[in-house]
Amino acid sequence: MSNTVAAPYPAAERPTFYFVGVTTGKSSIMKVFPAWAQYLGLDAEMRGIDLAVHADPAAYREVVSFIKRDPNSLGALVTTHKIDLFKAAHDLFDEIDPHARLMDETSCISKRDGRLVCHAKDPITSGLALDGFLPERHFERTGAELFSIGAGGSTIALTWHMMQRSRGGDRPSRIVVSNRSQGRLDEIRRIHAEIGSDVPVDYVLAPQRQDNDAVLATLKPGSLVINATGLGKDAPGSPLTDAGVFPANGIAWDLNYRGDLVFLTQARRQEADRSLQVEDGWTYFIYGWTQVIAEVFHVDVPSAGPRFDEIAAIAARASKG
């Protein structure tokens, strides 16, 4: 039996959790979820729903309408399509959480007391992943900047997290966001204005990879560079050319953990010469899925401690199986 379904969507025969993405059948979650379900005592199966990047709004509405009306369809995690799905189908939800309303995105669909709920979990999950590998008080100690390539939902969430006044002095001295199209830059600028942060932000239109290389050259030592484009997973390649030079003593984070991972390869080539800390998206994957599973199945999944460590270990073993 295929682990993906396509429109017109068949009624689920047993409790089902969906993964709305682009190439869902290739994701490690297809091996990991059954192992997690056994550990957490969940009686459910997973099915992927593959949609083209920037699909027709009707396709997003069809997915949300199906989950809403099908009793055995419990909810979904949404990647890549978070902003487009929200824009096309937000009126179909009975509840929209505050993060989703602010960020105009859907990363999690759940049901609560018969009501369909839209969540944006990225501000929580990306923050957990980022704070997990950042050196202590990194931005406060170094005066470093943050450069996020791609102005989609992940960058919106990450920049929101790093702008929080509760971080005190441990915030980037400057944030740079680049994107290939102007529309997404305008949208993230609007959201940042609503947040009301005092961290300076530059918005860079970068239709060519060389445009991102040019931003790299302006960054202070220690700066964090994030590939939040999907390139290397949803499409081949990297948002940088091989000529791009990472900031000395910087941190390179690829939000992807599978695919051709060209950005990660580029960073690792410079790891020794530039004294880089290089991170992939595996921990981001773990937090992203566990927080959504907790919401959809109404179970407690810790974000730290021995039980979380066991959940991470189960994922690592299952993904290699």
Summary of the structure (lengths in Angstrom):
residues: 321
radius of gyration: 19.2
end to end distance: 18.6
largest distance: 56.1
contacts: 1090
relative contact order: 0.13
helix: 43%
strand: 18%
